[in-house]
Structures are given as C-alpha cells and as structure tokens.
Amino acid sequence: MKNYLIIGGSKGIGFAIVQKLAVHNNVLVGSRTHEQLQGLLQVNYFDYDVTSDAKPSFALPEELHGLVYCAGSINLKPFHRLSEEDFIDDLKINLLGAVKVIQYALPALKKSGNGSVVLFSTVAVQTGMGFHASIASAKGAIEGLTRSLAAELAPLVRVNCIAPSLTNTLLAEKLLNTPEKLEASNKRHPLGKIGQPGDIASVAEFLLSDNANWITGQVLHVDGGLGVLRSM
C-alpha cells in the first residue's frame, strides 16, 4: 500500500483523484474544506490554506510515493483591469504554494525511491486566450518548474504536469452556469464536450503509478483537442 499527499483534494479534480487513489492506498489530503472527504476509508485530512499558511507543518509518512498539487484559480479579466495584486495572488496559489509543499515533502518523496509529483497547468499556456494573462503567466511558471525539477530530482522523483482545458468543476461554475454557456464551451472543443473531473483524475492516477516509470518532465494536454486541433 502506497502513501499519497493531495493538496486541494476536497473538490473537483482533486476529489476525483482522492477517490481513485483511496481504493488501494493511504491518502493524506490538505484543503480548506473536508465535507466530501468524511467517511472515505484510508483518507486522512487536515486544514491547509496555501495562500495564508506560511510553511507546511502537517505530519507526513516516512515514505511518500506521490504528491499532487491541485490548488489553483481561474482569474479571467481584460489585461487593463488586472492589478499587480491579481498577478501576485495567482502566483501565490498556483506556483508558490506548490513550491512550499514540494520542498516540505521532498525528503519523504526521495525516501520512497520512486516518488512522483503531479502539477497542474492550463491549455491557455500553449494556446493564447484573451483574458487569461494572469492565470496563464502563473501556470506557465508551473510548466517551467515541472521541467526544472524533473531534471534536478531524477532519478529518485519524477515530476510531470497536466494541462487541462475547461473542466466541469465548482471552480469553473461561472463559465458554465447557463445552458448557453455550456453549449458554447462544448462546441469549442474538437471532441464536442468539456472535461469531467474523472477525465483528468485518470491521467493523474497514471502519472503516479508504476506504469509511468519512464515518464518525467512532461506536460500532458488533457484538453479535448482544443490545444492543437481546429475542427470544422
């Protein structure tokens, strides 16, 4: 039985990952809310806010086989309305929070001998999109961090990143809260639909598993084809 740490695992994609991993593993979840986690066997959770908690202090197992950092934001505004604070806030939750957690968990990840870190970017880094300047900048930094850490931590720890497109979660609720918005979002994707949390969770589960033992430093685009395809 392996040990996994999920930051931001109480909702959406993070919760879907927890559900998959908890079937056969011990899962530790750090998040601001815990309602959905109650009653899940082999899941322990603790209060953790990456934006306000200066340094992680939660207890980790001696060996940690995988870490998934799911905390994130969707801050969409015209560029002229973005303040310096907007950019700083997006960097804090998406990049600097990940840095703090990885540094804290690194000794336990190395001790496992084959640790795996999964981070999250967005399709908007590869495919320029209006109103995404702040979040795409923060997630672009995550992609740089992914490759740098993959090089530095090999061979003991693998580091990969998932870049989804719009996914049906509470974080994206404002973008999908009418039938018209949902239909328009579906049509934007070559596969004719937006993502579901389980679509992304399955890829994260794979990257954490021994089946991905020869994969590191990669940004996997799980985006319904939006990043590279244009359907008629």
C-alpha positions, 0 to 999 in steps of 0.5 A: 500500500502506497502513501499519497499527499493531495493538496486541494483534494476536497473538490473537483479534480482533486476529489476525483483523484482522492477517490481513485487513489483511496481504493488501494492506498493511504491518502493524506489530503490538505484543503480548506474544506473536508465535507466530501472527504468524511467517511472515505476509508484510508483518507486522512485530512487536515486544514491547509490554506496555501495562500495564508499558511506560511510553511507546511507543518502537517505530519507526513509518512516516512515514505511518500510515493506521490504528491499532487498539487491541485490548488489553483484559480481561474482569474479571467479579466481584460489585461487593463483591469488586472492589478499587480495584486491579481498577478501576485495572488495567482502566483501565490496559489498556483506556483508558490504554494506548490513550491512550499509543499514540494520542498516540505515533502521532498525528503519523504518523496526521495525516501520512497525511491520512486516518488512522483509529483503531479502539477497542474497547468492550463491549455491557455499556456500553449494556446493564447486566450484573451483574458487569461494573462494572469492565470496563464503567466502563473501556470506557465511558471508551473510548466517551467518548474515541472521541467526544472525539477524533473531534471534536478530530482531524477532519478529518485522523483519524477515530476510531470504536469497536466494541462487541462482545458475547461473542466466541469468543476465548482471552480469553473461554475461561472463559465458554465452556469447557463445552458448557453454557456455550456453549449458554447464551451462544448462546441469549442472543443474538437471532441464536442464536450468539456472535461469531467473531473474523472477525465483528468483524475485518470491521467493523474492516477497514471502519472503516479503509478508504476506504469509511468516509470519512464515518464518525467518532465512532461506536460500532458494536454488533457484538453479535448483537442482544443490545444492543437486541433481546429475542427470544422 
